[in-house]
Amino acid sequence: MLPWRRALRALAAALLMTGALTLTPAATASAAPAAATAASSSSGWNDYDCKPSAAHPRPVVLVHGTFGNSVDNWVVLAPYLVRRGYCVFSLDYGQLPGVPFFNGLGPIDKSAEQLDAFVDKVLASTGAAKADLVGHSQGGMMPRHYLKFLGGAEKVNALIGLAPDNHGTTLLGLTKLLPYFPGIEDLLTTKTPSLADQIAGSPFLTKLNAGGDTVPGVRYTVIATKYDEVVTPYRTQFLDGPGVRNVTVQDLCPVDLSEHVAIGILDRVAHHEVANALDPAHATPTTCLS
């Protein structure tokens, strides 16, 4: 592996785990919610007084990935969107009893119910008729259950997935995330329903993808990297159907070396494409300098 790819992955991991490494295990469970609230509020997101503007009339809901949480997955993208004038919100979902900080591990259909309730809360707070969803990894795939089976299509304008496992991965692919999360490997010996749901060919994914990848009325964007080591082959992330745009970041910036974690957390090329997908009428060219 190229040295700067290793450095980029290490930096992504460091950002993702900052909160975990600075808390003792005993303090994590009680401190994480407070830390999440403080971090998001101080950066301008999860502000329930925010009202969408005429330029950006829909709130943006950020949906973290497996082992992620509502703050660390979005330390770059959330402030980036707030500075562009969006009302931005993020949720925690898929918690397991007795497992603090690391989320996205519960049954995915139940996680979609949590997303359903959260979107309702955001719409009630902002007064908006619809929201836009941006998700990383599982967070880019799980909302499709909400759209297809829980009535979410009536409340969502667009779903933007960063490295989403839309057609599944292998357990080996999921375990490649473990070096980013010290101590989390023990969870693989316990019940982790979302890992089973994300394996290619699982009953959950078979049901999700039956009859087509999309539902009418929702715009879909998938942003992938050819260096993804978790959801492979990376083209399995792409969707088929009307209203779909599939993007590979290396087509926009050939020297972009982001992999699965970095494309969600650090990659400004991917984040510029998110901004374009949120406001396609005012999209600007995405380059290596975006």
C-alpha positions in Angstrom: 0.0 0.0 0.0 1.3 3.5 -0.8 2.6 5.3 2.3 0.3 8.3 1.9 -2.7 6.0 1.6 -1.7 4.5 4.9 -1.3 8.0 6.4 -4.8 9.0 5.1 -6.4 5.9 6.5 -4.6 6.5 9.9 -5.9 10.1 9.9 -9.4 9.0 9.2 -9.2 6.5 11.9 -7.9 9.0 14.4 -10.7 11.4 13.7 -13.3 8.7 14.0 -12.0 7.5 17.3 -11.1 10.8 19.0 -13.9 10.6 21.5 -13.4 7.0 22.3 -9.7 7.3 23.0 -10.1 10.3 25.3 -12.7 8.6 27.6 -12.2 5.8 30.0 -14.5 2.8 29.5 -16.5 3.7 32.6 -17.1 7.2 31.5 -17.9 6.5 27.9 -21.6 5.6 28.4 -22.5 8.7 30.3 -20.2 11.2 28.6 -20.8 10.3 25.0 -24.3 11.8 24.7 -23.2 15.0 26.4 -20.1 15.2 24.2 -22.1 14.5 21.1 -24.6 17.3 22.0 -21.8 19.8 22.8 -19.8 19.0 19.7 -22.7 19.2 17.3 -24.2 22.3 18.8 -20.9 24.2 18.9 -20.4 23.4 15.2 -23.9 24.6 14.3 -25.6 21.3 13.6 -28.4 19.6 15.5 -29.7 23.2 16.1 -33.5 22.7 16.5 -34.0 26.5 16.2 -32.6 26.4 12.7 -35.2 27.2 10.0 -34.4 26.3 6.3 -33.9 29.3 4.0 -35.4 29.8 0.6 -32.1 28.9 -1.0 -31.9 25.6 1.0 -35.5 24.8 1.9 -34.9 21.2 3.2 -33.1 20.1 6.3 -30.2 17.6 5.8 -30.2 14.5 8.0 -26.8 12.7 8.3 -26.9 9.0 8.9 -23.7 7.4 10.2 -22.2 4.0 9.3 -21.6 0.7 11.2 -19.6 1.3 14.4 -20.1 5.0 13.9 -22.0 7.7 15.8 -23.8 11.0 15.2 -20.7 13.2 15.8 -17.5 11.5 14.8 -18.7 10.4 11.4 -19.6 14.0 10.5 -16.8 16.2 12.0 -16.0 17.5 8.6 -19.1 17.2 6.5 -21.6 18.7 9.0 -19.8 22.0 9.5 -19.1 22.1 5.8 -22.8 22.0 5.0 -23.7 24.4 7.9 -21.3 26.9 6.4 -23.2 26.6 3.1 -26.4 27.6 4.8 -28.1 24.2 5.5 -30.0 23.2 8.6 -28.1 20.0 9.5 -29.0 17.2 11.9 -27.5 13.8 12.8 -28.8 10.9 14.8 -27.5 7.8 16.6 -29.2 4.5 15.7 -28.7 0.8 16.0 -27.5 0.8 19.6 -26.8 -2.5 21.3 -27.5 -2.9 25.1 -24.4 -2.4 27.1 -22.4 -1.1 24.1 -21.7 2.6 24.3 -20.4 4.9 21.6 -20.3 2.3 18.8 -23.7 2.3 17.0 -25.2 0.9 13.8 -25.1 -2.7 15.2 -28.8 -3.5 15.8 -31.2 -5.0 13.2 -31.3 -2.7 10.2 -35.1 -2.7 9.9 -35.3 -1.4 13.5 -32.7 1.2 12.8 -34.9 2.4 9.9 -37.7 2.9 12.4 -35.4 5.1 14.4 -34.6 7.1 11.3 -38.3 7.4 10.6 -38.9 8.9 14.0 -35.9 11.2 13.8 -37.0 12.6 10.4 -40.4 13.3 11.8 -38.8 15.2 14.6 -36.6 17.3 12.3 -39.5 18.1 9.9 -41.7 19.1 12.9 -38.9 21.4 14.2 -38.0 23.0 10.9 -41.5 23.2 9.4 -40.1 21.7 6.2 -42.2 19.3 4.1 -39.3 17.1 3.1 -35.7 16.3 4.2 -32.6 15.3 2.3 -30.6 12.3 3.7 -26.9 11.8 3.5 -25.5 8.5 4.7 -22.1 6.8 5.0 -21.7 3.0 4.5 -24.7 1.3 6.2 -26.1 4.8 6.6 -26.4 5.2 2.9 -28.2 1.9 2.5 -30.4 1.6 5.6 -32.5 4.6 4.6 -33.7 2.7 1.5 -35.7 0.4 3.9 -37.3 3.6 5.4 -38.1 4.9 1.9 -39.5 1.6 0.6 -41.3 0.1 3.5 -42.0 2.9 6.1 -43.4 5.6 4.0 -40.2 7.6 3.9 -40.6 8.5 0.2 -43.3 11.0 1.1 -40.9 12.8 3.5 -37.6 12.6 1.6 -36.5 14.5 -1.5 -33.0 12.9 -2.0 -30.8 10.1 -0.6 -27.1 10.6 -1.0 -24.9 7.6 -0.1 -21.2 7.7 0.5 -19.8 4.2 0.0 -23.1 2.6 0.7 -23.4 -1.2 0.8 -26.5 -1.2 -1.3 -26.1 -4.8 -2.5 -24.1 -6.1 0.5 -20.6 -7.0 1.3 -18.9 -10.0 2.8 -18.2 -10.5 6.5 -14.5 -10.3 5.6 -15.2 -6.8 4.2 -17.0 -5.8 7.4 -14.2 -7.1 9.6 -11.7 -4.8 7.7 -13.3 -2.0 9.7 -12.1 -3.4 13.0 -8.6 -1.9 13.0 -10.3 1.5 13.2 -12.1 0.6 16.4 -9.9 -0.9 19.1 -11.8 -3.4 21.3 -14.8 -3.6 19.0 -13.7 -7.1 17.7 -15.2 -8.6 20.8 -18.6 -7.6 19.5 -18.3 -10.2 16.7 -18.6 -12.9 19.3 -21.9 -11.4 20.5 -25.1 -10.7 18.7 -24.6 -8.1 16.0 -27.6 -8.2 13.8 -26.6 -5.4 11.4 -23.5 -7.3 10.4 -25.6 -10.3 9.3 -28.0 -8.0 7.5 -25.2 -6.5 5.5 -23.8 -9.7 4.1 -24.4 -10.0 0.4 -27.5 -12.3 -0.2 -28.9 -11.8 3.3 -32.7 -12.0 3.7 -32.7 -8.3 4.6 -30.9 -7.3 1.4 -32.9 -9.7 -0.7 -36.1 -8.1 0.4 -34.7 -4.6 0.1 -33.6 -5.0 -3.5 -36.5 -7.1 -4.7 -38.5 -5.3 -7.3 -35.9 -2.6 -8.0 -33.4 -0.4 -6.2 -35.4 2.8 -6.1 -38.8 4.1 -5.2 -40.6 6.9 -7.2 -40.2 10.5 -6.2 -36.8 10.3 -4.6 -33.5 11.3 -6.2 -30.6 9.0 -5.5 -26.8 9.7 -5.6 -24.1 7.2 -4.9 -20.6 8.4 -4.3 -18.0 5.6 -4.4 -14.2 5.1 -4.4 -12.5 2.4 -6.3 -10.2 2.0 -3.3 -13.0 0.8 -1.1 -11.7 -2.2 0.8 -15.0 -2.9 2.7 -17.8 -2.8 0.1 -16.3 -4.7 -2.8 -16.4 -4.7 -5.7 -17.1 -1.0 -5.3 -19.5 -1.0 -8.2 -21.9 -3.1 -6.2 -22.6 0.2 -4.3 -24.3 1.7 -7.4 -28.0 1.7 -7.9 -30.1 1.2 -10.9 -33.3 3.1 -11.7 -34.8 6.5 -12.5 -33.4 9.5 -10.7 -30.1 7.8 -10.0 -26.6 9.3 -10.4 -23.6 7.1 -9.6 -20.3 8.8 -9.1 -16.7 7.4 -8.7 -14.5 10.1 -7.1 -11.5 9.0 -9.1 -13.4 10.0 -12.3 -13.4 13.6 -10.9 -10.0 13.5 -9.3 -7.7 10.7 -10.5 -5.2 11.1 -7.6 -7.9 10.8 -4.9 -6.8 7.9 -2.7 -9.7 7.8 -0.2 -10.9 4.4 0.9 -14.1 3.4 2.7 -13.7 5.4 5.9 -12.0 8.4 4.4 -14.6 9.0 1.7 -17.2 9.5 4.4 -15.2 11.6 6.9 -12.4 13.5 5.1 -12.8 13.6 1.4 -13.5 17.1 0.1 -14.1 15.8 -3.4 -16.9 13.5 -2.2 -18.2 16.3 0.1 -18.4 18.7 -2.9 -20.4 16.1 -4.8 -22.7 15.9 -1.7 -23.3 19.7 -2.0 -23.9 19.3 -5.7 -26.5 16.5 -5.1 -28.3 18.6 -2.5 -28.6 21.5 -4.8 -28.2 20.3 -8.4 -29.6 23.5 -9.9 -26.5 25.3 -8.6 -23.9 22.5 -9.0 -20.3 23.5 -9.8 -17.6 21.3 -11.3 -15.9 18.9 -8.8 -12.1 18.7 -9.1 -9.1 17.8 -7.0 -9.2 21.4 -5.7 -12.8 21.2 -4.5 
